[in-house]
Amino acid sequence: MAAKTTLNAKNLEALGAPRLAELLIEISTGSAAHKRRLRMELAGNQGSTEVAREIRKRLGSIARAQSVIEWHKVKTVNADLETQRSAIVTVVAADDPKEAFDLIWQFLAVADSIFHRSNSSDTAFIETFHQACADAGVIARSAGIGIDVLADKVFTALQDNDHGQYDPLIAEMVPALGKDGLERLKGLLVQWLNEPEEKPADADRKIFDWGGSGLNEIYAKQRQQAARIALQDIADAQDDVDAFIAQQPEETLKVPMVAIAISDRLLLAGRAEEALRILDGVDHRGRFEMPFEWQEARAETLEALGRGEEAHAYRWQCFEQTLNGEHLRAFLRKLADFDDIEAEEKAFAFAHGYPDVHQALAFFLAWPAAAEAAKLVSRRQAELDGNLYELMTPAAEMLQEKHPLAATIVLRSMIGFALDYGRSSRYRHAARHLAECASLAPHIDDFGKTQPHDAYVNELNRQHGKKHGFWSLMR
């Protein structure tokens, strides 16, 4: 049984309501967040109308705030936002969906204030506002908001999406908008996209002579881009791949990631031939120098065309060119049982002979294949570049438990680079690496052709004995 002093709901209930109320007042003193939470609970006790009034007042206060949101305040501010959003969804929406819809829209509108005041990562805030977009879609449907009104509100919001807070709004609003609502929204967006560029008056030209027309051009491009992205979302909602493609400027069709997005949709529509033409039409120097995503999209498209053997060979060629483990995994997944073991061994052998030892080492680390990495390091230690500490450090960490000799070789490559090139800024790390080598030495049964630890230290003294900045760190 739990002790009577254990903090749990049952034990606290024993204190009685009067004492708990006193404790809550005491605990909330000096904490605005706790006080707001208590006021929200009190409002909830009075009904959803009072809760809505508290939320509206708090959202207005957030929108008017001017103080900068420093990084250490992000969590607190976001928790406040989540409290308001949760109350809208769980309390107000259950009793008065139309009031909840107005509130969730007011909630979304404070995004500009939040992002303008924030000078840190906006990830937490973005997630909160994206969730609010999802909430808005659900509430709009239950509130029975007219599709014309809803389409107009969504359109207005998308015109002010500078921080991406409304990115999922169209997708979330599809059930509430329906076919007719989507068409109305589409018409508004097309009209916005085709708006003529406003040219500044002569007086404005003089005032902004340095770039008045340039500012208009920038705005026009931003407007067109925002409209095109929204129209692409509508095209996806309507399963209209041609409409999606139509919103891509001609020059972007040659961008690999755009080609992938289009080919994915064409494949879903059963138009694999067109998908392959789009992929092969991108700007590139060679198919094996393209991003992995493009290469895998091409392989999947070949499979969709019934050219499975060609796709299989292509994945292997991509692996040989890049040593990207994802290509190898995709290749192995298509093989029958036990054939994949032989193919993996073949891939490992190929990696051991790869011209760039560091790329091969990165492959073995990522696979992961520590034993193969140890063999590679031992066989090609003369090629290791200790300057690549971002690769050598994780390699040493992976190898030290079961392959101490290989870990020592890797550590020595970084020590050698720091001392050979007199990189004093790395002496502290080099000293730490040498201490790690000393701790690994007793676990090495046979150094083979590699110098034992004591001999290695003596050689370092002979070559770099005058580098006192380094040796002082070893005392």
C-alpha positions as CSV (number, residue, x, y, z in Angstrom):
1,M,0.0,0.0,0.0
2,A,1.2,3.5,-0.8
3,A,2.1,5.7,2.2
4,K,-0.4,8.3,3.3
5,T,2.2,11.0,2.4
6,T,2.6,9.8,-1.2
7,L,1.5,12.5,-3.6
8,N,-1.6,11.1,-5.3
9,A,-5.1,12.2,-5.9
10,K,-6.6,10.0,-3.1
11,N,-4.2,11.2,-0.4
12,L,-4.8,14.8,-1.4
13,E,-8.6,14.4,-1.3
14,A,-8.1,13.6,2.4
15,L,-7.0,17.2,3.0
16,G,-10.4,18.5,2.2
17,A,-11.6,21.2,-0.1
18,P,-10.8,24.2,2.1
19,R,-7.2,23.2,2.7
20,L,-6.6,22.3,-0.9
21,A,-8.0,25.7,-2.0
22,E,-5.6,27.4,0.4
23,L,-2.7,25.4,-1.0
24,L,-3.7,26.2,-4.6
25,I,-3.7,29.9,-3.8
26,E,-0.3,29.7,-2.2
27,I,1.2,27.6,-5.0
28,S,-0.2,29.9,-7.7
29,T,1.1,33.1,-6.1
30,G,3.7,34.6,-8.3
31,S,2.9,32.2,-11.2
32,A,0.8,33.8,-13.9
33,A,0.4,30.5,-15.8
34,H,-0.9,28.7,-12.7
35,K,-3.4,31.6,-12.0
36,R,-4.7,31.5,-15.6
37,R,-5.2,27.7,-15.3
38,L,-7.1,28.1,-12.1
39,R,-9.3,30.9,-13.6
40,M,-10.0,28.6,-16.5
41,E,-11.1,25.8,-14.2
42,L,-13.3,28.3,-12.3
43,A,-14.8,29.5,-15.6
44,G,-15.4,25.9,-16.7
45,N,-17.4,25.4,-13.5
46,Q,-19.7,28.2,-14.7
47,G,-20.2,26.7,-18.2
48,S,-18.8,27.0,-21.7
49,T,-19.9,30.6,-22.1
50,E,-17.7,31.8,-19.3
51,V,-14.8,29.6,-20.6
52,A,-15.2,31.2,-24.0
53,R,-15.1,34.7,-22.5
54,E,-11.8,33.8,-20.7
55,I,-10.3,32.3,-23.8
56,R,-11.2,35.3,-25.9
57,K,-9.7,37.7,-23.3
58,R,-6.5,35.7,-23.1
59,L,-6.1,35.4,-26.9
60,G,-6.5,39.1,-27.2
61,S,-3.8,39.7,-24.6
62,I,-1.4,37.4,-26.4
63,A,-2.1,39.1,-29.7
64,R,-1.3,42.6,-28.2
65,A,1.9,41.5,-26.4
66,Q,5.1,43.1,-27.5
67,S,7.8,41.3,-25.4
68,V,10.3,39.2,-27.2
69,I,9.9,35.4,-26.7
70,E,13.4,34.3,-25.8
71,W,14.3,30.6,-26.3
72,H,13.9,29.8,-22.6
73,K,10.3,31.1,-22.6
74,V,9.1,29.1,-25.7
75,K,8.0,26.2,-23.6
76,T,6.0,28.4,-21.2
77,V,4.4,30.4,-24.0
78,N,3.5,27.3,-26.0
79,A,2.0,25.7,-22.9
80,D,-0.2,28.7,-22.5
81,L,-1.3,28.4,-26.2
82,E,-2.0,24.7,-25.7
83,T,-4.2,25.5,-22.7
84,Q,-6.3,27.8,-24.7
85,R,-6.5,25.4,-27.7
86,S,-7.4,22.5,-25.5
87,A,-10.2,24.4,-23.8
88,I,-11.6,25.5,-27.1
89,V,-11.7,21.9,-28.4
90,T,-12.7,20.0,-25.2
91,V,-15.0,22.5,-23.5
92,V,-16.5,25.1,-25.8
93,A,-16.8,22.9,-29.0
94,A,-18.8,20.3,-27.1
95,D,-21.4,22.9,-26.1
96,D,-21.3,25.6,-28.7
97,P,-19.5,24.6,-32.0
98,K,-20.1,27.9,-33.7
99,E,-18.5,29.8,-30.8
100,A,-15.6,27.3,-30.8
101,F,-15.1,27.9,-34.5
102,D,-14.8,31.7,-33.9
103,L,-12.4,31.1,-31.1
104,I,-10.2,28.6,-33.0
105,W,-10.0,31.1,-35.8
106,Q,-9.0,33.8,-33.3
107,F,-6.4,31.4,-32.0
108,L,-4.9,30.8,-35.4
109,A,-4.7,34.6,-36.0
110,V,-2.3,35.1,-33.0
111,A,0.3,33.1,-34.9
112,D,1.7,36.3,-36.5
113,S,2.2,37.9,-33.1
114,I,3.9,34.8,-31.8
115,F,6.3,34.4,-34.7
116,H,7.2,38.1,-34.9
117,R,8.1,38.1,-31.2
118,S,10.0,34.8,-31.3
119,N,13.8,34.7,-31.9
120,S,14.3,31.0,-31.4
121,S,13.2,27.8,-33.1
122,D,9.6,27.9,-34.1
123,T,9.1,24.2,-34.2
124,A,7.0,23.9,-31.1
125,F,4.7,26.8,-32.2
126,I,4.3,25.5,-35.7
127,E,3.2,22.1,-34.3
128,T,0.6,23.9,-32.1
129,F,-0.8,26.0,-34.9
130,H,-0.9,23.0,-37.3
131,Q,-2.9,21.1,-34.7
132,A,-5.2,24.1,-34.5
133,C,-5.8,23.8,-38.2
134,A,-6.9,20.2,-37.7
135,D,-9.1,21.3,-34.9
136,A,-10.6,24.0,-37.1
137,G,-11.5,21.5,-39.7
138,V,-13.4,19.2,-37.2
139,I,-15.1,22.1,-35.5
140,A,-16.2,23.7,-38.8
141,R,-17.9,20.5,-39.8
142,S,-19.8,20.1,-36.5
143,A,-20.7,23.8,-36.5
144,G,-22.3,23.6,-39.9
145,I,-20.4,26.6,-41.2
146,G,-21.6,27.6,-44.7
147,I,-19.2,26.6,-47.4
148,D,-19.0,30.1,-48.9
149,V,-18.2,31.6,-45.6
150,L,-15.6,28.9,-44.9
151,A,-14.0,29.1,-48.3
152,D,-13.7,32.9,-47.8
153,K,-12.1,32.5,-44.4
154,V,-9.6,29.9,-45.6
155,F,-8.7,32.1,-48.6
156,T,-8.1,35.1,-46.3
157,A,-5.9,33.0,-44.0
158,L,-3.8,31.6,-46.8
159,Q,-3.0,35.2,-47.9
160,D,-1.2,35.7,-44.6
161,N,0.8,32.4,-44.3
162,D,4.2,33.9,-43.9
163,H,5.3,31.4,-41.2
164,G,3.6,28.3,-42.6
165,Q,1.1,28.2,-39.8
166,Y,-1.7,27.5,-42.3
167,D,0.2,24.9,-44.4
168,P,-2.2,22.0,-43.5
169,L,-5.4,24.1,-43.5
170,I,-6.8,23.1,-47.0
171,A,-6.2,19.4,-46.4
172,E,-7.9,19.7,-42.9
173,M,-10.8,21.6,-44.3
174,V,-11.6,19.3,-47.2
175,P,-14.5,17.4,-45.3
176,A,-16.1,20.7,-44.2
177,L,-15.7,22.4,-47.6
178,G,-16.9,19.6,-49.7
179,K,-16.8,19.6,-53.5
180,D,-18.5,23.0,-53.9
181,G,-16.5,24.7,-51.2
182,L,-13.2,23.5,-52.8
183,E,-14.3,24.9,-56.1
184,R,-15.1,28.2,-54.6
185,L,-11.8,28.3,-52.9
186,K,-10.1,27.3,-56.1
187,G,-11.7,30.2,-57.9
188,L,-10.6,32.7,-55.3
189,L,-7.1,31.4,-55.5
190,V,-7.0,31.5,-59.3
191,Q,-8.2,35.1,-59.2
192,W,-5.5,36.0,-56.6
193,L,-2.8,34.2,-58.7
194,N,-3.8,36.2,-61.8
195,E,-4.0,39.6,-60.2
196,P,-2.1,42.2,-62.2
197,E,1.0,43.5,-60.6
198,E,0.4,46.9,-59.1
199,K,2.8,49.5,-60.3
200,P,3.8,52.3,-57.9
201,A,2.6,55.8,-58.6
202,D,5.1,58.4,-59.7
203,A,5.3,59.9,-56.2
204,D,6.0,56.4,-54.8
205,R,8.6,55.8,-57.4
206,K,10.5,58.9,-56.1
207,I,10.2,57.9,-52.5
208,F,11.3,54.3,-53.3
209,D,13.5,55.0,-56.2
210,W,16.0,52.6,-54.9
211,G,13.6,49.7,-55.3
212,G,9.9,50.6,-55.2
213,S,9.1,48.5,-58.3
214,G,11.4,45.8,-57.0
215,L,9.4,45.5,-53.8
216,N,6.2,45.0,-55.9
217,E,7.9,42.3,-57.9
218,I,8.9,40.5,-54.8
219,Y,5.4,40.7,-53.4
220,A,4.0,39.5,-56.7
221,K,6.3,36.4,-56.7
222,Q,5.5,35.6,-53.1
223,R,1.7,36.0,-53.9
224,Q,2.0,33.7,-56.9
225,Q,4.0,31.1,-55.0
226,A,1.5,31.0,-52.1
227,A,-1.4,30.8,-54.6
228,R,0.2,28.0,-56.5
229,I,1.0,25.9,-53.4
230,A,-2.6,26.3,-52.2
231,L,-3.9,25.3,-55.7
232,Q,-1.6,22.2,-55.5
233,D,-3.2,21.3,-52.2
234,I,-6.6,21.6,-53.8
235,A,-5.5,19.5,-56.7
236,D,-4.4,16.8,-54.3
237,A,-7.7,16.9,-52.5
238,Q,-9.5,16.5,-55.8
239,D,-7.1,13.7,-57.0
240,D,-6.3,15.8,-60.1
241,V,-2.7,15.2,-61.0
242,D,-2.9,17.4,-64.1
243,A,-4.1,20.3,-62.1
244,F,-1.2,19.7,-59.7
245,I,1.3,19.7,-62.6
246,A,-0.3,22.8,-64.1
247,Q,0.7,24.8,-61.0
248,Q,4.4,24.0,-61.5
249,P,6.2,26.7,-63.5
250,E,8.0,25.1,-66.5
251,E,11.5,25.7,-65.1
252,T,10.7,23.8,-61.8
253,L,9.8,20.6,-63.7
254,K,13.5,20.0,-64.0
255,V,14.1,20.3,-60.3
256,P,14.6,16.7,-58.9
257,M,12.3,17.1,-55.8
258,V,9.6,18.6,-57.9
259,A,9.9,15.8,-60.4
260,I,9.6,13.3,-57.6
261,A,6.4,14.9,-56.3
262,I,4.9,14.8,-59.7
263,S,6.0,11.2,-60.5
264,D,4.5,10.0,-57.2
265,R,1.1,11.3,-58.2
266,L,1.4,10.0,-61.7
267,L,2.2,6.6,-60.4
268,L,-0.9,6.6,-58.2
269,A,-2.9,7.6,-61.2
270,G,-1.5,4.6,-63.2
271,R,0.5,6.8,-65.5
272,A,3.9,5.3,-65.1
273,E,5.2,6.2,-68.6
274,E,4.6,9.9,-67.9
275,A,6.2,9.6,-64.5
276,L,9.4,8.2,-66.0
277,R,9.5,11.0,-68.6
278,I,9.2,13.6,-65.8
279,L,12.0,12.0,-63.8
280,D,14.3,11.6,-66.8
281,G,13.7,15.2,-67.8
282,V,15.4,16.8,-64.8
283,D,18.6,18.7,-65.0
284,H,21.5,16.4,-64.0
285,R,25.0,15.5,-64.9
286,G,24.4,11.8,-64.4
287,R,21.8,9.5,-63.0
288,F,24.1,8.3,-60.3
289,E,24.8,11.8,-59.0
290,M,21.2,12.6,-58.2
291,P,19.6,12.6,-54.8
292,F,18.7,9.2,-53.3
293,E,15.0,10.1,-53.4
294,W,15.1,10.7,-57.1
295,Q,17.0,7.5,-57.8
296,E,14.6,5.4,-55.7
297,A,11.6,7.1,-57.4
298,R,13.0,6.1,-60.8
299,A,13.5,2.5,-59.7
300,E,10.0,2.3,-58.4
301,T,8.7,3.7,-61.7
302,L,10.6,1.1,-63.6
303,E,9.0,-1.6,-61.5
304,A,5.6,-0.1,-62.2
305,L,6.3,-0.4,-65.9
306,G,7.0,-4.1,-65.5
307,R,10.8,-3.5,-65.9
308,G,11.7,-5.2,-62.6
309,E,15.1,-6.6,-63.7
310,E,16.1,-3.1,-65.0
311,A,15.0,-1.5,-61.7
312,H,17.0,-4.2,-59.7
313,A,20.2,-3.6,-61.7
314,Y,19.7,0.2,-61.4
315,R,19.6,0.0,-57.6
316,W,22.8,-2.0,-57.5
317,Q,24.5,0.5,-59.9
318,C,23.3,3.3,-57.6
319,F,24.8,1.6,-54.6
320,E,28.1,1.0,-56.5
321,Q,28.3,4.7,-57.4
322,T,27.3,6.1,-54.0
323,L,27.7,3.4,-51.3
324,N,24.3,4.6,-50.0
325,G,23.0,1.9,-47.7
326,E,19.4,2.7,-48.5
327,H,20.0,1.6,-52.1
328,L,21.5,-1.6,-50.9
329,R,18.5,-2.2,-48.5
330,A,16.1,-1.6,-51.4
331,F,18.1,-4.0,-53.5
332,L,18.1,-6.7,-50.9
333,R,14.4,-6.4,-50.2
334,K,13.7,-7.7,-53.7
335,L,15.8,-10.8,-53.3
336,A,14.6,-14.3,-52.3
337,D,15.5,-15.6,-48.9
338,F,19.2,-16.5,-48.4
339,D,20.1,-14.7,-51.7
340,D,20.2,-11.5,-49.7
341,I,23.0,-12.9,-47.5
342,E,25.2,-13.6,-50.5
343,A,24.4,-10.2,-52.0
344,E,25.2,-8.4,-48.7
345,E,28.6,-10.1,-48.6
346,K,29.2,-9.0,-52.2
347,A,28.3,-5.5,-51.2
348,F,30.7,-5.6,-48.3
349,A,33.5,-6.8,-50.6
350,F,32.8,-4.0,-53.0
351,A,32.9,-1.4,-50.2
352,H,36.3,-2.7,-49.0
353,G,37.7,-1.9,-52.4
354,Y,35.9,1.4,-52.9
355,P,38.4,4.2,-53.9
356,D,37.3,6.5,-51.1
357,V,38.1,4.8,-47.8
358,H,36.1,7.4,-45.8
359,Q,33.0,6.8,-47.8
360,A,33.4,3.1,-47.3
361,L,33.9,3.6,-43.5
362,A,30.8,5.8,-43.4
363,F,28.8,3.0,-45.1
364,F,29.9,0.4,-42.6
365,L,29.1,2.7,-39.7
366,A,25.6,3.4,-41.0
367,W,24.7,-0.1,-41.9
368,P,25.9,-0.9,-39.2
369,A,28.7,-3.5,-39.6
370,A,31.4,-2.9,-37.0
371,A,33.4,-6.0,-37.8
372,E,33.7,-4.8,-41.5
373,A,34.6,-1.3,-40.4
374,A,37.4,-2.8,-38.2
375,K,38.7,-4.8,-41.2
376,L,38.6,-1.7,-43.4
377,V,40.5,0.4,-40.9
378,S,43.1,-2.2,-40.3
379,R,43.8,-2.8,-44.0
380,R,43.7,0.8,-45.2
381,Q,44.9,2.7,-42.1
382,A,47.5,4.6,-44.2
383,E,44.6,6.3,-46.1
384,L,42.7,7.5,-43.0
385,D,42.5,11.3,-42.8
386,G,42.4,12.3,-39.1
387,N,41.1,15.7,-40.1
388,L,37.7,14.1,-40.6
389,Y,36.9,14.1,-36.9
390,E,33.2,14.1,-37.6
391,L,33.6,10.6,-39.1
392,M,36.5,9.3,-37.0
393,T,35.0,10.1,-33.6
394,P,31.8,8.0,-34.1
395,A,34.0,5.3,-35.8
396,A,36.2,5.1,-32.7
397,E,33.1,5.0,-30.4
398,M,31.6,2.1,-32.4
399,L,34.8,0.1,-32.5
400,Q,36.2,0.5,-29.1
401,E,34.1,-2.3,-27.3
402,K,34.7,-5.2,-29.6
403,H,37.5,-4.0,-31.9
404,P,39.9,-2.0,-29.7
405,L,42.8,-2.2,-32.1
406,A,40.8,-0.7,-34.9
407,A,39.5,2.0,-32.5
408,T,43.1,2.7,-31.6
409,I,44.1,3.1,-35.2
410,V,41.2,5.6,-35.8
411,L,42.1,7.6,-32.6
412,R,45.8,7.7,-33.7
413,S,44.8,9.1,-37.1
414,M,43.2,12.1,-35.3
415,I,46.2,12.5,-32.9
416,G,48.6,12.4,-35.8
417,F,46.8,15.0,-37.8
418,A,46.6,17.4,-34.8
419,L,50.3,17.1,-34.0
420,D,51.7,16.8,-37.6
421,Y,50.0,20.0,-38.6
422,G,50.4,21.8,-35.3
423,R,46.6,22.3,-34.8
424,S,46.9,23.6,-31.2
425,S,43.1,24.1,-31.1
426,R,42.8,20.3,-31.3
427,Y,45.5,19.4,-28.7
428,R,42.9,19.0,-26.0
429,H,41.1,16.4,-28.1
430,A,44.3,14.7,-29.1
431,A,45.3,14.4,-25.5
432,R,41.9,12.8,-24.7
433,H,42.3,10.4,-27.7
434,L,45.8,9.4,-26.4
435,A,44.3,8.6,-23.0
436,E,41.6,6.6,-24.7
437,C,44.3,4.6,-26.6
438,A,46.0,3.9,-23.2
439,S,42.8,2.5,-21.8
440,L,42.3,0.4,-24.9
441,A,45.8,-1.1,-25.0
442,P,45.3,-3.7,-22.3
443,H,42.4,-5.2,-24.3
444,I,44.5,-5.7,-27.4
445,D,46.0,-9.2,-27.5
446,D,48.0,-8.7,-30.7
447,F,49.0,-5.3,-32.2
448,G,50.3,-7.1,-35.3
449,K,52.1,-4.6,-37.6
450,T,50.7,-1.7,-35.5
451,Q,53.0,-0.2,-32.9
452,P,52.2,-1.1,-29.3
453,H,51.0,1.7,-27.2
454,D,54.3,2.4,-25.3
455,A,56.3,2.4,-28.6
456,Y,53.7,4.7,-30.2
457,V,54.0,7.2,-27.3
458,N,57.8,7.1,-27.5
459,E,57.6,7.9,-31.2
460,L,55.2,10.8,-30.5
461,N,57.8,12.1,-28.0
462,R,60.6,11.8,-30.5
463,Q,58.6,13.6,-33.3
464,H,56.6,16.1,-31.3
465,G,58.4,16.4,-28.0
466,K,58.6,20.2,-28.3
467,K,54.9,20.7,-28.6
468,H,54.5,21.5,-24.9
469,G,50.9,22.7,-25.4
470,F,50.0,19.1,-26.1
471,W,52.2,17.3,-23.5
472,S,51.1,19.6,-20.7
473,L,47.7,18.2,-21.1
474,M,48.9,14.7,-20.5
475,R,50.0,15.4,-16.9
